Amino acid sequence: MAGFVSWYGPLIDLSAAAGHLGGFVQLLASVRRVLPQQGQSATDGRAFQKIMLEVADDTRSSFCVSLWPKHGSSVLAGDVLLLQNIKIVEFRNGLEGRASQISAVQVFLNSKDLKERGIDELIDNCKVGDNTRSKLRRVVEWAWMQHNKCALAENCHKATLKNWKDRKEKELGEFLSISELLPQSKLCNIGIYAFVCKMVLTGSLTSDSNRKFSVIERFSLKEHNDIVRDLVTTGCTLCGSPLYPKNLHGESTYPIDCPKSPKYLHAIGQIYKPFMIYVRDQSGQVPVLVRNKAAEILFANIMADDVSECYKNRHFMLLDTSDCGNLNTSGMLDGTGETGITKRKRTKEKPDWHLIWLIVIKCLLNQHKNSPFCLQISVNPEKSVEDGRFELVSLTMTIP
């Protein structure tokens, strides 16, 4: 809970945001989704990370608020928030709220409270004024009604499932929705059915100023030409620890011993860097950390070493082709073109894993045409979301 913050504007309904364009307001709303957003500084061109909240109340079902990570790092879908001193701005022919230096975020209620406790008890425990209490009650009652609608729709969906999935659930154990996954407070493994909607990659981690985030969705995949460099690096193929020289504080983060090796020795090779995927179902969305072994399963058992090798070979072939660009057509058809022919023959001996890997990523992100994936997720409530509170263990396809 944040400390006392002076209000520089009234507490308003989301539907009244247009009447406060350019001014500061207070918003009391329920969080529908938490989305990472990458921006670029207009002054020096540096990339920076922000958090976009999609919130709703009893007057409007969707409104976006842009926060800095310090404001929204602990916010989860389903929380009821008081967003203080948010500026209403016009953005892309619409309205959104933006945090500033005088903004603050208070989590009044989390998603677990809304499930386990009564509305009257929740409202009575919040020490707020009468106007705020009245607005809080309306938002909580609206959020409770929406939760019940989602639960009813999910139960109706389960009633129409084929027998194969019912047997699968009995074999693998209990499966929860994302709204039930978020409030888990014990160390456990949980299964969910969800779609993969986006990936968040972290680039260079050598210094804070060079830290870059890439948010990849289906339609933005072609814009990320260096996705291999963002995802593949040198590290231990057993424990998945990247061989970074230093962390953001200048300290070495590479562990001396490998916990996955009986001799505690690292097996150095090409691995997938840790990254986040955002998965969603009818009840909400959650960021999930993916490390090397889980990434191999996610990418259809395509190894990082194969992707890196094919990427480098293709890059070198493009360089050789550009060097030979001044040769005439007759020269390429006789003995002069022997090198190019030899390379084409050599590439046919091994599949282009880099190209196949890109196709797999595009298919994973094509959520509107996919069936939900069966994900096994490890929950460690002692960690933050960024450090792996929810971590992917395995993924399978639900084939009828």
Backbone torsions as a table, in degrees:
resi	resn	phi	psi	omega
1	MET	NA	128.8	-180.0
2	ALA	-73.4	160.9	178.1
3	GLY	-73.5	-178.4	-178.3
4	PHE	-65.5	131.8	179.2
5	VAL	-129.3	131.0	178.1
6	SER	-68.3	143.5	179.7
7	TRP	-91.7	130.3	177.1
8	TYR	-112.6	47.6	-179.9
9	GLY	159.5	167.7	-175.1
10	PRO	-81.9	161.2	170.1
11	LEU	-82.0	121.8	-172.8
12	ILE	-126.6	162.4	168.1
13	ASP	-77.6	152.5	179.7
14	LEU	-62.9	-30.3	-179.7
15	SER	-67.8	-16.8	-178.4
16	ALA	-98.3	11.7	-175.6
17	ALA	-62.4	-35.4	-177.9
18	ALA	-61.9	-27.5	-179.9
19	GLY	-78.8	-1.9	-178.9
20	HIS	-125.4	28.9	-179.5
21	LEU	-59.0	126.4	-179.5
22	GLY	88.3	-5.5	-179.0
23	GLY	-112.0	172.8	178.9
24	PHE	-95.8	140.7	-180.0
25	VAL	-140.3	170.0	173.6
26	GLN	-111.7	133.6	-177.9
27	LEU	-121.5	130.7	175.4
28	LEU	-118.7	112.1	-170.4
29	ALA	-152.8	167.2	176.8
30	SER	-98.8	140.1	-177.6
31	VAL	-84.7	124.8	176.2
32	ARG	-93.0	-45.2	-178.8
33	ARG	-145.0	150.7	174.4
34	VAL	-120.0	116.1	-173.2
35	LEU	-122.4	134.1	172.6
36	PRO	-74.7	149.7	-179.5
37	GLN	-140.2	131.4	179.0
38	GLN	-101.2	131.2	178.0
39	GLY	-124.1	174.9	-179.6
40	GLN	-137.1	131.6	-177.9
41	SER	-68.5	134.8	-180.0
42	ALA	-74.6	-20.2	-176.3
43	THR	-85.8	-52.2	-176.5
44	ASP	-116.2	-0.3	176.3
45	GLY	77.5	5.9	-179.3
46	ARG	-73.4	143.0	177.5
47	ALA	-80.2	146.5	177.2
48	PHE	-141.4	161.5	-176.3
49	GLN	-111.2	133.8	173.4
50	LYS	-129.2	169.8	179.8
51	ILE	-119.1	127.5	178.3
52	MET	-104.6	120.2	176.8
53	LEU	-99.8	132.4	168.0
54	GLU	-100.3	113.0	-175.1
55	VAL	-116.0	166.3	-179.6
56	ALA	-152.9	156.8	172.6
57	ASP	-141.2	-166.0	-176.2
58	ASP	-74.6	-5.1	-179.0
59	THR	-112.9	-16.7	-178.4
60	ARG	-151.2	132.2	-172.2
61	SER	-85.5	-11.3	-179.2
62	SER	-157.5	127.9	176.1
63	PHE	-154.2	135.4	-175.7
64	CYS	-99.4	138.2	177.1
65	VAL	-130.1	125.8	-178.9
66	SER	-95.2	124.6	-178.2
67	LEU	-123.2	157.9	169.2
68	TRP	-82.1	154.2	-178.2
69	PRO	-54.2	-32.1	-179.3
70	LYS	-66.1	-25.0	179.5
71	HIS	-85.5	-38.1	-169.4
72	GLY	-114.8	14.4	-175.7
73	SER	-66.0	-28.0	-177.1
74	SER	-104.0	6.3	-177.3
75	VAL	-83.9	135.9	178.1
76	LEU	-126.4	157.9	177.0
77	ALA	-60.8	134.9	-177.9
78	GLY	101.6	-14.9	178.5
79	ASP	-71.4	151.1	172.6
80	VAL	-106.3	120.6	-170.9
81	LEU	-117.6	153.3	164.3
82	LEU	-109.8	110.5	179.7
83	LEU	-96.0	112.3	-172.6
84	GLN	-100.5	137.5	175.7
85	ASN	56.4	56.1	177.3
86	ILE	-98.4	130.9	-178.8
87	LYS	-89.8	130.4	178.0
88	ILE	-87.2	121.8	-177.6
89	VAL	-129.1	163.4	175.7
90	GLU	-96.2	132.9	-177.0
91	PHE	-147.5	120.0	177.5
92	ARG	51.9	55.3	177.6
93	ASN	61.1	22.6	177.4
94	GLY	-143.9	-173.2	179.8
95	LEU	-116.4	148.2	172.0
96	GLU	-152.0	161.9	175.0
97	GLY	-99.5	144.1	-179.7
98	ARG	-130.5	136.9	177.4
99	ALA	-80.0	152.1	176.9
100	SER	-132.0	-170.2	-178.8
101	GLN	-66.7	-23.0	-179.1
102	ILE	-97.8	7.9	-177.9
103	SER	-84.4	159.2	176.6
104	ALA	-153.2	158.5	-179.4
105	VAL	-129.1	127.8	174.8
106	GLN	-118.3	127.8	175.6
107	VAL	-88.9	104.9	178.8
108	PHE	-73.6	-48.6	-176.9
109	LEU	-140.3	141.4	174.2
110	ASN	-101.7	171.6	-174.7
111	SER	-63.3	-29.6	179.0
112	LYS	-67.9	-38.9	178.2
113	ASP	-60.7	-40.5	-177.3
114	LEU	-65.1	-23.4	-178.5
115	LYS	-89.5	-38.5	-167.5
116	GLU	-97.9	-16.4	-174.6
117	ARG	-125.6	157.4	-179.9
118	GLY	-75.0	157.7	-177.2
119	ILE	-65.2	-43.3	-179.0
120	ASP	-61.4	-41.2	178.9
121	GLU	-64.6	-40.2	179.9
122	LEU	-64.5	-43.7	-178.0
123	ILE	-67.0	-40.4	-177.5
124	ASP	-65.3	-29.8	-178.0
125	ASN	-79.5	-9.6	-179.9
126	CYS	-92.6	121.7	-178.6
127	LYS	-90.5	88.8	-178.3
128	VAL	-137.7	170.2	178.8
129	GLY	-74.3	173.6	-175.3
130	ASP	-63.6	-44.0	-178.8
131	ASN	-64.5	-42.9	179.0
132	THR	-67.1	-38.8	179.2
133	ARG	-63.8	-40.2	178.5
134	SER	-64.0	-43.2	177.7
135	LYS	-66.1	-40.5	179.2
136	LEU	-60.4	-41.9	179.2
137	ARG	-61.9	-43.9	-179.1
138	ARG	-63.9	-40.5	-179.5
139	VAL	-67.8	-43.6	-179.2
140	VAL	-65.1	-42.6	178.5
141	GLU	-64.0	-38.9	177.4
142	TRP	-65.9	-44.6	179.7
143	ALA	-63.5	-38.7	178.5
144	TRP	-64.0	-41.6	178.5
145	MET	-64.8	-41.0	178.3
146	GLN	-64.8	-38.6	178.0
147	HIS	-63.0	-41.6	179.0
148	ASN	-65.9	-36.2	177.1
149	LYS	-64.2	-43.0	178.9
150	CYS	-63.6	-41.7	-179.9
151	ALA	-64.6	-39.6	178.8
152	LEU	-65.8	-42.8	178.9
153	ALA	-64.6	-38.0	179.6
154	GLU	-67.1	-39.3	178.3
155	ASN	-65.9	-39.2	177.2
156	CYS	-65.1	-36.9	178.6
157	HIS	-66.4	-41.5	179.7
158	LYS	-65.3	-32.0	-178.4
159	ALA	-67.7	-22.1	-178.6
160	THR	-98.9	3.9	-178.9
161	LEU	-70.2	152.6	178.1
162	LYS	-77.2	164.3	-175.3
163	ASN	-64.2	-28.6	-177.6
164	TRP	-60.2	-38.3	-177.9
165	LYS	-74.4	-34.6	177.7
166	ASP	-63.3	-40.7	177.6
167	ARG	-67.4	-38.2	-179.7
168	LYS	-62.9	-40.1	-179.8
169	GLU	-65.7	-36.7	179.7
170	LYS	-68.4	-33.1	179.7
171	GLU	-72.6	-40.0	-173.2
172	LEU	-91.4	-12.8	179.7
173	GLY	105.7	-164.6	-173.8
174	GLU	-75.3	136.6	176.0
175	PHE	-114.0	136.0	-176.9
176	LEU	-117.5	163.9	169.9
177	SER	-84.7	167.2	-179.4
178	ILE	-65.3	-35.3	177.8
179	SER	-64.3	-27.2	176.0
180	GLU	-85.2	-24.0	178.9
181	LEU	-72.8	-40.3	-172.4
182	LEU	-57.3	-43.4	-176.1
183	PRO	-84.8	8.8	-178.3
184	GLN	-60.2	132.3	-175.6
185	SER	-117.4	9.8	179.7
186	LYS	-124.8	153.0	176.9
187	LEU	-69.4	119.0	-174.7
188	CYS	-163.4	169.0	171.1
189	ASN	-112.1	131.8	-175.3
190	ILE	-131.9	142.0	176.7
191	GLY	-100.9	140.4	176.0
192	ILE	-137.6	156.9	169.1
193	TYR	-105.9	119.9	-174.5
194	ALA	-155.8	164.5	175.9
195	PHE	-100.1	149.7	172.4
196	VAL	-91.8	116.6	-175.1
197	CYS	-105.1	-23.1	177.2
198	LYS	-165.2	163.0	176.7
199	MET	-121.9	143.6	176.1
200	VAL	-120.8	114.3	-177.5
201	LEU	-104.6	144.3	176.1
202	THR	-107.8	124.8	-179.5
203	GLY	-81.3	-130.2	-176.9
204	SER	-63.6	133.2	178.7
205	LEU	-115.2	23.3	-176.3
206	THR	-79.5	-25.7	178.0
207	SER	-155.0	159.0	-177.3
208	ASP	-65.9	-34.9	-178.3
209	SER	-71.9	-25.5	-179.0
210	ASN	-96.6	2.7	-176.6
211	ARG	-70.8	126.9	-177.8
212	LYS	-128.2	143.3	176.8
213	PHE	-119.0	140.2	176.9
214	SER	-124.0	122.7	176.1
215	VAL	-100.2	117.5	-173.8
216	ILE	-113.3	122.0	171.5
217	GLU	-118.3	178.4	-174.8
218	ARG	-58.1	-46.8	-174.2
219	PHE	-81.6	-11.9	179.8
220	SER	-101.8	2.1	-175.9
221	LEU	-62.5	-39.6	-176.8
222	LYS	-68.1	-17.3	178.9
223	GLU	-79.0	-15.4	-176.8
224	HIS	-98.9	85.8	-177.4
225	ASN	-72.0	-26.6	-177.1
226	ASP	-106.3	36.5	-179.5
227	ILE	-63.2	-29.4	177.3
228	VAL	-64.5	-42.9	-179.4
229	ARG	-67.9	-30.0	178.7
230	ASP	-78.1	-24.0	-173.6
231	LEU	-108.8	-26.6	-174.2
232	VAL	-112.0	134.9	179.4
233	THR	-152.4	177.7	176.7
234	THR	-87.3	136.0	-179.7
235	GLY	-174.7	-167.2	-179.0
236	CYS	-88.6	123.2	-179.1
237	THR	-74.3	-11.8	-179.5
238	LEU	-89.2	-54.7	-177.7
239	CYS	-96.0	-11.8	177.3
240	GLY	77.5	16.7	179.8
241	SER	-81.0	122.0	177.9
242	PRO	-68.1	150.4	-179.1
243	LEU	-90.2	57.9	176.6
244	TYR	-73.7	138.4	177.1
245	PRO	-67.5	-39.9	-177.6
246	LYS	-150.1	159.0	174.7
247	ASN	-93.2	-168.6	-176.8
248	LEU	-64.1	-23.2	-179.0
249	HIS	-96.7	8.5	-179.8
250	GLY	81.0	11.5	-178.7
251	GLU	-102.4	148.1	178.6
252	SER	-71.7	131.4	-178.5
253	THR	-110.4	-5.1	-177.4
254	TYR	-76.8	120.2	-177.2
255	PRO	-67.2	142.4	-179.2
256	ILE	-68.4	-43.2	-178.3
257	ASP	-106.2	149.2	176.5
258	CYS	-97.5	116.6	-177.9
259	PRO	-70.5	-14.0	-178.3
260	LYS	-94.0	-6.0	-178.1
261	SER	-106.0	134.9	178.5
262	PRO	-63.8	-25.0	178.1
263	LYS	-100.3	6.6	178.3
264	TYR	59.8	27.4	-179.8
265	LEU	-106.6	136.4	178.7
266	HIS	-75.8	144.1	173.1
267	ALA	-104.3	100.8	-172.8
268	ILE	-77.9	133.7	177.8
269	GLY	-171.5	-168.6	177.1
270	GLN	-86.0	129.8	-179.2
271	ILE	-132.5	168.0	172.0
272	TYR	-86.2	130.6	175.1
273	LYS	-64.5	150.9	172.5
274	PRO	-60.2	136.0	178.5
275	PHE	-146.9	172.9	-178.0
276	MET	-112.7	142.7	167.4
277	ILE	-119.1	143.9	175.2
278	TYR	-102.2	120.9	-179.6
279	VAL	-115.2	148.6	-176.1
280	ARG	-142.2	155.7	169.3
281	ASP	-138.0	-163.5	-176.5
282	GLN	-66.4	-21.9	-174.0
283	SER	-96.5	-14.0	-178.4
284	GLY	162.6	-162.6	-174.7
285	GLN	-142.3	147.7	-178.8
286	VAL	-147.6	139.7	173.8
287	PRO	-81.7	136.6	-177.0
288	VAL	-126.5	129.3	178.5
289	LEU	-77.7	138.3	179.6
290	VAL	-125.0	122.2	176.3
291	ARG	-104.0	-178.2	-167.2
292	ASN	-54.8	-54.1	-176.2
293	LYS	-62.7	-42.5	177.7
294	ALA	-67.5	-33.6	178.3
295	ALA	-65.3	-37.4	177.0
296	GLU	-61.4	-40.5	176.9
297	ILE	-66.5	-42.5	-179.5
298	LEU	-61.0	-37.4	-177.8
299	PHE	-95.4	34.5	173.6
300	ALA	59.0	40.8	176.8
301	ASN	61.9	27.2	173.6
302	ILE	-88.1	120.4	-175.5
303	MET	-77.0	147.8	178.3
304	ALA	-61.9	-33.7	-179.5
305	ASP	-64.5	-39.9	178.6
306	ASP	-67.8	-40.7	178.4
307	VAL	-62.6	-45.6	-178.4
308	SER	-64.0	-42.4	-178.5
309	GLU	-64.7	-45.6	179.7
310	CYS	-67.1	-36.4	177.9
311	TYR	-63.2	-44.4	179.6
312	LYS	-66.8	-41.6	178.9
313	ASN	-62.0	-42.2	179.6
314	ARG	-66.5	-38.3	178.8
315	HIS	-64.2	-43.8	179.9
316	PHE	-66.9	-36.6	178.5
317	MET	-65.2	-37.5	176.9
318	LEU	-65.4	-37.0	177.2
319	LEU	-66.4	-42.5	178.5
320	ASP	-63.9	-38.1	179.6
321	THR	-65.0	-40.1	179.1
322	SER	-68.5	-32.9	177.5
323	ASP	-67.8	-31.2	-178.1
324	CYS	-94.2	11.4	-174.3
325	GLY	-67.2	-20.1	-178.5
326	ASN	-86.9	-0.3	178.1
327	LEU	-76.5	143.5	179.5
328	ASN	-81.2	173.3	-175.0
329	THR	-65.7	-38.8	-179.8
330	SER	-65.1	-35.8	178.7
331	GLY	-65.7	-34.9	-179.7
332	MET	-73.0	-21.9	-178.0
333	LEU	-89.4	-16.2	178.9
334	ASP	-104.4	-150.3	-174.8
335	GLY	-62.9	-21.1	-179.0
336	THR	-64.8	-30.8	-177.8
337	GLY	-88.6	13.4	-176.5
338	GLU	-64.7	-37.1	-178.9
339	THR	-63.4	-45.1	178.6
340	GLY	-62.3	-39.8	179.0
341	ILE	-65.0	-42.5	179.2
342	THR	-60.6	-40.5	179.9
343	LYS	-66.7	-39.8	179.4
344	ARG	-64.9	-36.5	177.4
345	LYS	-67.6	-38.6	-178.2
346	ARG	-67.9	-36.6	-179.4
347	THR	-70.5	-23.3	179.3
348	LYS	-73.1	-18.2	-179.2
349	GLU	-71.7	-22.1	-177.5
350	LYS	-134.2	136.1	179.3
351	PRO	-60.7	153.5	175.6
352	ASP	-81.2	85.9	-176.2
353	TRP	-63.8	-28.5	178.8
354	HIS	-64.1	-45.8	179.4
355	LEU	-66.6	-42.8	178.3
356	ILE	-61.5	-40.2	-179.9
357	TRP	-62.5	-41.8	177.4
358	LEU	-64.1	-38.3	178.2
359	ILE	-65.9	-40.2	178.4
360	VAL	-61.8	-43.4	179.3
361	ILE	-61.8	-42.9	179.5
362	LYS	-63.3	-39.4	178.6
363	CYS	-67.1	-38.7	178.8
364	LEU	-60.8	-38.4	-175.6
365	LEU	-84.5	-3.8	-179.3
366	ASN	-85.2	66.1	-169.9
367	GLN	-65.4	-26.8	-175.9
368	HIS	-75.0	-14.9	180.0
369	LYS	-115.3	1.1	-178.8
370	ASN	-98.1	153.4	163.0
371	SER	-78.8	157.2	179.2
372	PRO	-65.5	144.1	176.8
373	PHE	-84.7	152.7	173.9
374	CYS	-93.8	108.8	-175.8
375	LEU	-110.5	132.0	170.7
376	GLN	-99.1	121.1	-173.4
377	ILE	-121.2	131.6	175.2
378	SER	-88.2	130.3	-178.2
379	VAL	-110.5	123.6	175.7
380	ASN	-127.2	94.9	-173.7
381	PRO	-65.3	-14.0	179.8
382	GLU	-78.1	-14.3	-179.8
383	LYS	-98.4	157.9	172.7
384	SER	-79.3	169.1	-179.8
385	VAL	-62.3	-40.2	-178.7
386	GLU	-67.5	-30.3	-176.8
387	ASP	-91.7	0.6	174.8
388	GLY	110.9	36.6	174.5
389	ARG	-59.6	-39.2	173.3
390	PHE	-117.8	116.5	-176.2
391	GLU	-126.5	135.7	-178.3
392	LEU	-72.2	130.1	177.1
393	VAL	-103.0	-46.7	179.2
394	SER	-156.7	165.8	179.7
395	LEU	-146.3	134.1	176.4
396	THR	-133.2	159.0	177.8
397	MET	-93.1	141.2	178.7
398	THR	-90.8	97.9	-177.4
399	ILE	-102.8	119.1	-179.3
400	PRO	-70.5	NA	NA
